[in-house]
Amino acid sequence: MNMDGITAREIAERLGISHHAAIVRIKTAGIEPKYRAGNTFLFDESVVDKIREVSKGGRPKKSKTD
């Protein structure tokens, strides 16, 4: 069985974010892993681009009103 893919930690490294942030973005985007090997989930390479634009969460910026 060929299990090619990337882990959430590798996704985080490519995006320059924490491992936890990568997992949150993956869950927010509703992306399922390609494979599961024990506690390790492998995702398709395209996941990096899909979650790059997922909202980072947090409080929205205040509008500038005079």
C-alpha positions in Angstrom: 0.0 0.0 0.0 1.5 3.3 -1.1 0.9 5.9 1.6 2.1 9.1 0.2 0.9 12.4 1.7 1.9 15.0 4.2 1.2 15.3 7.9 -0.3 18.2 9.7 3.1 19.1 11.1 4.5 19.3 7.6 1.6 21.4 6.5 2.3 23.8 9.4 6.0 24.1 8.4 5.1 24.9 4.8 2.7 27.6 5.9 4.8 29.0 8.7 2.2 28.4 11.4 2.0 26.2 14.5 1.0 22.6 14.4 -2.2 23.4 16.4 -3.1 26.2 14.0 -2.8 23.8 11.0 -5.1 21.3 12.7 -7.7 23.9 13.5 -7.6 25.2 9.9 -8.0 21.7 8.5 -11.0 21.0 10.7 -12.5 24.4 9.9 -12.2 23.7 6.2 -13.8 20.2 6.7 -10.9 18.4 5.1 -10.7 14.6 5.7 -7.3 12.8 5.8 -6.3 10.8 2.8 -4.9 8.0 5.0 -4.7 7.2 8.7 -1.8 5.3 10.2 -2.4 5.0 14.0 -2.4 8.5 15.3 -0.9 10.0 12.2 -3.1 11.4 9.5 -1.8 11.9 6.0 -3.3 14.6 3.8 -3.1 15.3 0.1 -0.6 17.9 -1.0 -3.4 20.2 -2.2 -4.5 20.7 1.4 -1.7 23.4 1.8 -3.3 25.6 -0.8 -6.9 24.9 0.5 -6.2 26.0 4.1 -3.9 28.9 3.3 -6.9 31.2 3.0 -9.0 29.7 5.8 -9.9 32.3 8.4 -7.4 32.5 11.2 -10.2 33.3 13.6 -9.8 35.8 16.4 -11.6 39.1 16.9 -12.6 41.1 13.9 -10.9 44.5 13.4 -12.8 47.6 14.5 -14.2 49.7 11.8 -12.7 53.2 11.6 -15.5 55.6 12.2 -15.0 59.3 12.9 
